[in-house]
Amino acid sequence: MTSDIVLDASSSILLPHLEFDCNYAVTIAATSADRLQTSKPVTVNFKSLQCKDVHGRGSLQCLPEAVSDLSVVVRANGTGLISWKPSADPENILFYQLVYHAISDENGCQAQQETINIKAAATSAMIDFPGQQCEYVVRLINYDLIGRDAIAEARVLIEPATPAMQLEDLLRPEILLIAAGFVLFSILCVLIRCKCGRKCPHRVSEKQQKLTEYA
């Protein structure tokens, strides 16, 4: 688009009808009043402001934005803490919708989609992740005051917890045999060291006596 602009006393140029959050390149050249002379053109690049920077976060003049920093922390009991950073103030949010499901239904995973509605003032929620070795998709949808939505997504892998060794496991025959063998081996090593400790000084004294006799 090419346009002629007549400068006024200000040191800036107003560019109307720009889209929000877009990259622009503007080339400017000065032309004499008789249009016979034109200066060397100068090109500048810039990015227009975001809608929220002009109208404010959550304004109905702007499209809704998805939440940021969506994270999922899985606990040992299979529950997950979902947390996020809101993209608008609570009074500009209608409500949240948390949707999650597993990629497959193997190993007890829940492939059927679950949906939970959450109040606008919330910044976290707790859910259950059934199954083991499951990959879950978690989506958080926020609705503005006129029902428009924005979606953030995260994925999480549910891995089986490492089971702690129980008393029954410690009393299994193979475990007891290994423990007994280790104890017997330790006792045998101690006896061998004691036997060597008693014989070695005697041999040294015999050698010293023979050296004394030769001298």
Secondary structure, 3 states (H helix, E strand, C coil): CCCCCCCCCCCCCCCCCCCCCCEEEEEECCECCCCCCECCCEEEEEECCCHHHHHCCCCCCCCCCCCEEEEEEECCCCEEEEEEECCCCHHHEEEEEEEEEECCCHHHCCCCCEEEEECCCCCEEEEECCCCCEEEEEEEEEEECCCCEEEEEEEEEECCCCCCCCHHHHCCHHHHHHHHHHHHHHHHHHHHHHHHHHHHHHHHHHHHHHHHHHC
